[in-house]
């Protein structure tokens, strides 16, 4: 389809969705290994299946899981699982701070490198593409490396904080 001003891409008139799936993924930040789990719905059972799959290789070790604030974590099944697995600790990213969760960086990569602009004839075809991408990533096994030092990040935080303070003071006048 032709590109119009302000619209970089359009769908053809015969575009149709073949269904949806939800991808839950766990990233081992130490190794770069990704565990994927996809289902047509998002509920506590799906989160539990991913947790079981992701934590099984690390049984008995202390595990920290960083999550967004997806409500599936509040189900009674997940609460019971957490009680049985005291070595697992949940940490939640604040609203608007998705970038703190490194698996979100991985979601961006899979979108750009494997899914976006793809044509999938079925949900199964999409899942096969995702599965192949995960297998490819896991053969490389490279963890993400933060390029900024803690000092650089904190300096930027202080700068933003000072600018926000000035802005608030100027608006109060």
C-alpha positions, 0 to 999 in steps of 0.5 A, a space after each residue: 500500500 502507498 505511504 501517506 504523510 504521517 502514516 508509515 505503513 498500512 495494511 492491505 484490504 484483505 488483511 485478516 488476523 488468524 487469532 492471537 497468542 500471549 507470550 510469557 517469557 523469562 530471561 536468565 540475566 546471567 546467561 541470556 537464556 530465554 524460556 518462552 511460554 505462550 497461550 491464548 489467554 493470560 491468567 494465573 495458570 499460564 504464569 504458573 506454567 512459566 514459573 515452573 518451567 523457568 525455575 526448575 533448572 535452578 531448584 533450591 537456589 535463591 531466585 529473583 523474578 522481575 515482573 511488570 504489574 500484570 494482575 495474573 500474579 495476584 491469583 490464589 494459585 500463584 500466591 499458594 505457589 509462592 508460599 511453597 517456593 520461598 526461595 523465589 522472590 518477586 520484584 515489580 517494576 514501577 509503572 512506566 519503568 518497563 525498561 528496568 526489566 531486561 526481558 522487555 529489551 528482549 521483547 523489543 528485539 524479537 519484535 524488530 528482528 523476527 515478528 514485525 512486518 511478518 506474515 503468519 498464516 496461523 497462530 501456529 506459524 507465529 508460535 513456530 517463528 517465536 520458538 525458532 527465535 528463542 532457540 536461536 537466542 539460546 544457542 548464542 547465550 549472551 546476557 545483556 550488558 548495561 553500557 552505562 555505569 551506576 555513576 552515570 545513571 545516578 548523575 542523569 537521575 540527579 539532573 532530571 530531579 533538579 530540572 523537575 524541581 525547577 519546573 515545579 518551582 516556576 509553575 508555582 510562581 
